[in-house]
Amino acid sequence: MADSGWVDLERVWALQAREDQRFAAERPRSTELLERARASMPSGVPNAWFRTNYDHPPIFVTEAKGSRFTDADDHEYVDFFIGICSAFCGHAPEAIAEAVARQARRGLNLQLPIEDAIWVAEELSRRFAPLRWQFALTASQAILDCIRLARATTGREQILKFDANYHGHLDATMLVVEGGAIAPEYQGQDLASMRSTKVIPFNDPGALEETLTQRDVAVAIAEPAMTNVGFITPEPGYHEILRRVTRETGTLLLIDETQTLLCGHGGLTREYGLEPDLLVLGKSIAGGVPFAAYGMNERLAERVEAPHAHYEVAGEAVDEIALGGTMWANALTIAAARAALEEVLTEEAYARTVVLGGLLADGLEAAIDGAGLSWAVQRLFTRAAYVTSPIPPTNGAEARAADIAGFKDAQRVFMANRGIWDAGWWMGPSLSLAHTADDVERYLEVFGEFLSAIR
């Protein structure tokens, strides 16, 4: 159960109301731009997420550099949201900006490979797993290709995901469990997708074996550690069971490192010693330039390379798997990915940021203990979070039970008014490679002020 008895939640909501008023009053230029934008864009934003990510109104950004950005009203923020993990390299890193400018002068999209593609694929195999790679623009697209490839290879239709995992804006993965039944997470989804997706709790070997022994699942999709309900780390031995059972039942294993590649130089795939059949990387792997990659084992690569019939009559089906896209693997994004991997996402940079992540988690723990609260702090290398329960959750249901709805919205606007752009309610503060110890200290200072204000 969420530990809400320690404080009067009416006090929290009253604080939020005051902070919301201050937020609006101190940002007249962003408010003006938002009102103007409503005439040409729904809710005044070019992406609906920009409005729904926060309980308070969005602001307009004028410049971002390193660990900070500035809004249209000249407020500067230390950024712990980092674009939902996409800005892990920091904002506007010089090496990536220069690589993008160079490639822009040479050509952007050729529908032909450039030599940098070989370097990037070789580096991904060296860091993460010895696989063969394809490139996309987003991890959502990469996961969809992986699902198609898995179905074509296994001859099975079903996929398996874990409750509360996010694997992109796909009808087949945006599903939740309500009252023991699978339901679409959002409106407008294809309801037929529910018939081809199975959803089980994370860290439950019994549910895993029961589901996969039916031998109708083409691919099981898992994050190494779940990141969309705070953090849920695997119980000891769980990944070994997942790998064993998928192999025994002929199910392919897809590991989605889109958000966990922040944790280490080779992601959690290397850290945990995982052996996926398919591996998806995205968001920050090219420094925030739209780029994703998916790796596949030799069996799957052979399936992609198999001869197929050429198009002979328009509209007739062929035996080719539906992979790829016009803008995928374009020269610009590949150049950005090489610059990020070669010059920014270095072992030394990861090691330094993991240390800062430990300091951030230690500071959260000290502030919470100092306030006399029995909350658990969750640690995930370069990231940290807390849950308003004394015991960290082990699955999605426990995470939802531990949450106080709306509480972190009050925290976020309080911290934004003091120059900290905090993470969304579903995740804890995330560090980029550009953050410093002073940035961490400032976050903890404001977080402590928030706890004092609500006590």
Salt bridges, closest charged atoms under 4 A:
GLU19 OE1 - ARG418 NH1 3.00
GLU26 OE2 - ARG22 NE 3.03
GLU26 OE1 - ARG27 NH1 3.92
GLU32 OE2 - ARG29 NH1 2.93
GLU35 OE2 - ARG38 NE 3.08
ASP71 OD2 - ARG27 NE 3.91
GLU76 OE1 - ARG68 NH1 3.15
ASP79 OD2 - HIS91 NE2 2.77
GLU94 OE2 - LYS65 NZ 2.78
ASP116 OD1 - ARG338 NH1 2.95
GLU123 OE2 - ARG126 NH2 2.75
GLU123 OE2 - ARG127 NE 2.67
GLU157 OE2 - ARG151 NH2 3.84
ASP163 OD2 - ARG400 NH2 2.69
GLU209 OE2 - ARG244 NH2 3.08
ASP216 OD1 - LYS198 NZ 2.83
GLU248 OE1 - ARG244 NH1 3.17
ASP256 OD2 - HIS167 ND1 2.80
GLU275 OE1 - ARG247 NH2 2.79
ASP277 OD2 - ARG243 NH2 2.99
GLU298 OE1 - ARG132 NH1 3.14
GLU305 OE2 - ARG132 NH2 2.28
GLU320 OE1 - HIS308 NE2 3.38
GLU342 OE1 - ARG338 NE 3.11
ASP362 OD1 - ARG379 NH2 2.70
GLU365 OE1 - ARG379 NH2 3.39
ASP439 OD1 - ARG68 NH2 2.88
GLU445 OE2 - ARG442 NH1 3.18
GLU449 OE1 - ARG418 NE 3.94
